[in-house]
Amino acid sequence: MTGLRTTVNGLSVDIGNMDATTSLLDLLRETLNLKGTKQGCGSGDCGACTVMIAAADGQAEFRTVNACITPAGAARDKHVVTVEGVADGDDLHPVQQALIDQHASQCGFCTPGFVMSLVAHSLRTDAPKRGAREELVTAISGNLCRCTGYGPIIAAGLASCDAAGQLDHLTYAAQQPTSTETPSQQADIGYRIARSEAELGQWLQQDLAAGIPSQSEPTTAVKLIAGATDAWVAVNQEAQEHANIIDISRIESLRVISQEQQVLNIGACVSHEALLEFFTTPPNRSAAVEELLRRFGSPQIRHAGTIGGNLCGGSPIADWSPLLLALDARVTLKSATAARTLPLSEFFLGYRQTSLAGDEYLASVQLDIPSSWSNLSFEKISKRYEDDISSVCAAIFLDLADRTVRQARIAFGGVAATPVRVREVEDMLLGKSLSDVDDGLLTDCLASVITPISDVRASADYRMQMAKTLLLQRVQDARMAS
């Protein structure tokens, strides 16, 4: 059980006992009787449960999240706004009025999610992006229902894009919810929020000594979460229970991107949205990383999900893993008493298995900044272009000098039990002119080292053919460029 103190629509909420695996959606609908936030897919895909959330310090902007895959405990000491809170008494928010005026709502089930995404967009402080049609379309890309068509919804969003500051009627800024729990008190409840790496290391060490972690009994294992965008899908759809949860999303040292000389250090709790901003801003702009992140889930997912969570899930179709393998990235794992750094290629041990020991956590990812980001490519094959999981993805780094390959790092997701680098294929390219490379031998080599399987997303044969195609396309592009 866990306690919760937060602010919802400007009103203080203080709940004494709550199951640690309660979602924010269930808290809103079942405990607080705020039925406007809808239960849809339960996996963060449809956006019907979209709400806005902000830190209690009043400095951060409101961000949209999927309430169905957000733990209720993650709202502790924060401010939550639902569709019931955006109107000012009988005066509708400009977004709500615009949706009515543009006839942009039909059955109404999906409309609250659209309202929240559009309100959050209208609150953006950068006016040029707030008024840009492309940015608005991106803002609602995680709201999948289109019963009225794209036109009326986009028209409503554009008509209300200058409605910033229209939540002044909410008194959340003055409420400043503050937890009265001390770290020692938090240690006795099911949902703990670590505030520092020292505290996290201590808790993991104590839990390990108490025999809590257990791979064979997931309900008793300590579950580390940051955004929980993957973990809570299993809670919703597989009825997983976690009696011992540690939320690491508020550890500031894990939320930092830093650079020392030509080495980039990315904290494990840096969100995908923060990474998108970093890698689309000169001098750090990378077309390959931008391609990954523009197609990575929805804005709601990118606001909550983190790079560390994407890696620690150990999924063979996680998008970050192949790209970081192609950059020869390293990961730093820490415990209360030690730290170790190892190549990312050694981090994945098997299907959803990693090198993390019971008292360790992933602290950061390091990579050497390439001399040219154009050497890196990323391609993703999925059923939907946006907000979908990969069937196959490929990240390829090729550095050429006088048409000769000086460096080659090639990684795939979705073709084996883990994300993989295909070093045998790399060896066929190193030191050679691309004009001398036999494409048939190259794809034969690839086929000999990857082992795709058939599942609901794609057949093994399709995955094999796509992997070959992505490899040959990259080689051909490099030939033409050189």
ABEGO torsion letter per residue (X at the ends): XBBBBBBBGGBBBBBABBBAABBAAAAAAAAAGBAABBBBAGAGAAGAABBBBBBAAGABBBBBBBAAABBAAAABGBBBBBAAAABBEABBBAAAAAAAAAGABBAGAAAAAAAAAAAAAAABABAAAAABAAAAAAAAAABABAAAEAAAAAAAAAAAAAABGAAAABAAAAAGBBBABBAAAAAABABBBBABAAAAAAAAAAAAAAGABBAABAAABBBBBBAGAAAAAAAAAAGBBBABBBBAAABAAAABBBBBEABBBBBAABBAAAAAAAAABOAABBAAAAAAAAABEBAAAAAABBAAAAAAAGBAABAAAAAAAAAGBBBBBBBAABBBBBBAAAABABBGBBABBAABBBABBBBBBBABAAABBBBBBBABABGBBBABBBBBBBBBBGGBBABBBBBBBGABABBBBBAAAAAAABGBBAAABBAAAAAAAAAAABBBBBBAABBAAAAAAAAAAAAAAAAAAAAAAX
